[in-house]
Amino acid sequence: MRLILLGGPGSGKGTQADFLKVKYGCAHISTGDILRKSLREKTDLGLRAETFMNKGELVPDAIMVDMVEGRLREDDVAGGFVMDGFPRDIPQAEAFDKILNKMNYHLDAVLFLKIDEEVLVRRLTSRRVCRTCGKAWSPLTVAAGTENCPDCGGELYRRNDDNEQVVRHRIQIYKEHTEPLAAWYEDKGLLRVVEVKEHCMPKDTFNGIEAVLSL
């Protein structure tokens, strides 16, 4: 399987990517993970990205595209991949198409996790993140009062930017730049829409994903 996950911040892309990784034996490719690894290993691309990040600027598309292409050439991608967080806009999607064509890869589907904006706000302002592994947990997946990550035991904390004002700004940026990808991929016949309800458990969403993939 070669898939892209689309959805607003807090829609559950990372969780669903992990489910898909287990189900189909494909690599979960997150641009955040790629950046962190490149910075940690002080690669040439990582050092170039760091100069922009240190100034509070977005990492240019050219650097991100090169990082993604390098990741696609790693051995674990041979069995397929799930893209989480990339592409973020139509120019990145066009660049990604060129990479796939060069590597003789094709996309099987683009999964759009469709969820109400107010639900995203409630999810993000109530979630907690593990300081050790970075996984985000919502009240649906970890009980209130839990202090440690169920996966690795690290401390759970609330990010400073998970406040309503910042969250609404992030959602607006997503709607302006990333959400148009849904129509772009629909025109290519690749889009599969998965409705995510407010109290829908992650496994229920995954069942919805499996249903649309079987169409």
C-alpha positions in Angstrom: 0.0 0.0 0.0 1.2 3.5 -0.8 -1.1 6.0 0.9 -1.3 9.7 1.8 -3.2 10.8 5.0 -5.0 14.2 4.8 -6.7 15.8 7.7 -6.6 18.8 10.0 -4.4 19.1 13.0 -5.8 16.7 15.7 -7.7 14.6 13.2 -5.7 11.5 14.2 -3.4 11.0 11.2 -0.5 9.7 13.2 -2.6 7.2 15.1 -4.2 5.9 11.9 -0.8 5.8 10.2 0.4 3.5 12.9 -2.6 1.2 12.5 -2.0 1.1 8.7 1.7 0.3 9.3 0.8 -2.7 11.3 -2.0 -3.9 9.0 -0.2 -3.5 5.7 3.5 -3.7 6.7 4.2 -0.3 5.2 6.5 2.5 6.5 4.9 5.4 8.4 6.6 8.5 7.0 6.2 11.6 9.0 7.9 14.8 8.0 8.4 15.7 11.6 10.2 12.5 12.2 12.4 13.1 9.1 13.3 16.5 10.3 14.2 15.4 13.8 16.3 12.5 12.5 18.1 14.9 10.1 18.8 17.4 12.8 20.0 14.7 15.2 22.3 13.1 12.7 23.4 16.6 11.4 22.9 15.6 7.8 23.5 18.3 5.1 19.8 18.7 4.6 19.2 18.8 8.4 21.8 21.6 8.8 20.2 23.6 6.0 16.8 23.1 7.5 18.1 24.2 10.9 19.2 27.6 9.7 15.5 28.4 8.8 14.1 26.8 11.9 16.4 28.8 14.1 15.0 32.0 12.6 11.4 30.8 13.1 10.9 30.4 9.4 9.3 27.5 7.5 11.7 25.0 6.0 11.6 25.6 2.2 9.8 23.1 0.0 13.0 22.2 -1.9 14.6 21.0 1.3 11.5 19.1 2.5 11.1 17.5 -0.9 14.7 16.3 -0.9 14.3 14.9 2.6 11.1 13.0 1.6 12.8 11.6 -1.5 15.7 10.4 0.6 13.3 8.7 3.0 11.5 6.9 0.2 14.8 5.3 -0.8 15.3 3.6 2.5 14.9 -0.1 2.7 11.7 -0.2 4.9 9.7 1.6 2.2 9.9 -1.3 -0.2 6.7 -2.7 1.3 4.8 0.5 0.9 4.3 3.7 2.8 1.8 6.0 4.6 2.6 9.7 4.2 1.7 11.7 7.3 2.1 15.5 7.1 3.3 15.6 3.5 2.4 17.1 1.0 1.0 20.2 2.8 0.0 22.1 -0.3 -0.5 21.7 -4.1 3.1 22.7 -5.0 4.4 20.0 -2.7 2.0 17.5 -4.1 3.2 18.3 -7.7 6.8 17.8 -6.5 5.8 14.6 -4.8 4.2 13.3 -8.0 7.5 13.9 -9.8 9.4 11.9 -7.1 6.9 9.0 -7.4 7.2 9.0 -11.2 11.0 9.0 -11.0 10.9 6.0 -8.7 8.2 4.2 -10.6 5.9 4.3 -7.6 2.1 4.9 -7.8 -0.3 6.0 -5.1 -3.1 3.6 -4.1 -5.3 6.2 -2.3 -5.4 9.5 -0.5 -7.4 9.1 2.8 -9.1 12.3 3.9 -10.0 12.2 7.6 -13.0 14.6 7.5 -13.9 16.1 10.9 -15.8 19.1 12.2 -13.6 22.1 13.0 -15.1 22.6 16.5 -14.3 18.9 17.3 -10.7 19.6 16.2 -10.5 22.6 18.6 -11.8 20.5 21.5 -9.4 17.6 20.7 -6.3 19.8 20.5 -7.0 21.9 23.6 -7.5 18.8 25.7 -4.7 16.6 24.4 -1.4 15.8 26.1 1.9 14.8 24.5 4.7 12.5 25.7 8.0 14.3 26.4 9.9 11.1 25.5 8.4 9.6 22.4 6.3 12.6 21.3 3.1 10.7 20.8 -0.1 12.8 21.4 -2.9 11.4 23.5 -6.6 12.6 23.6 -9.1 12.0 26.3 -10.5 9.2 24.1 -7.3 7.2 24.2 -5.9 7.9 27.7 -7.9 8.5 30.9 -7.9 11.9 32.6 -5.3 12.1 35.4 -2.9 9.7 33.7 0.6 11.1 34.1 2.7 8.7 32.0 2.6 7.7 28.4 1.0 4.2 27.9 3.5 3.4 25.2 6.9 4.4 26.7 6.2 5.6 30.2 7.4 9.2 29.5 5.8 12.2 31.2 2.6 13.5 29.6 2.3 17.3 29.3 0.1 19.9 27.6 1.9 21.9 24.9 1.9 25.6 25.2 0.6 26.1 21.7 -2.5 23.8 22.4 -4.6 26.8 23.4 -7.7 27.9 21.6 -6.3 31.0 19.9 -3.2 29.2 18.4 -5.2 26.1 17.6 -7.8 28.1 15.5 -4.9 29.8 13.7 -3.4 26.4 12.8 -6.7 25.1 11.6 -7.2 28.2 9.4 -3.7 27.7 7.8 -4.6 24.1 7.2 -7.9 25.1 5.5 -6.2 27.6 3.3 -3.2 25.6 2.2 -3.7 21.9 2.8 -7.4 21.2 2.6 -7.5 22.1 -1.2 -5.5 19.0 -1.7 -8.7 17.0 -1.2 -10.2 18.4 -4.4 -6.8 18.1 -6.2 -6.5 14.4 -5.5 -10.3 13.8 -6.1 -9.7 15.0 -9.6 -7.1 12.3 -10.0 -9.6 9.6 -8.7 -7.5 8.9 -5.6 -9.5 10.5 -2.8 -11.3 8.4 -0.2 -13.2 10.3 2.5 -13.5 8.9 6.0 -16.0 10.7 8.3 -14.6 11.1 11.9 -17.2 11.8 14.6 -16.5 13.6 17.9 -16.6 10.5 20.1 -15.4 8.1 17.5 -12.7 5.8 18.9 -9.4 5.4 16.8 -10.3 1.8 16.0 -13.7 2.9 14.6 -12.0 5.4 12.3 -9.6 2.7 11.2 -12.6 0.5 10.4 -13.9 3.3 8.2 -10.5 3.5 6.5 -10.6 -0.2 5.7 -14.1 0.1 4.4 -13.1 2.8 1.9 -10.0 1.0 0.9 -12.0 -2.0 -0.1 -14.2 0.0 -2.5 
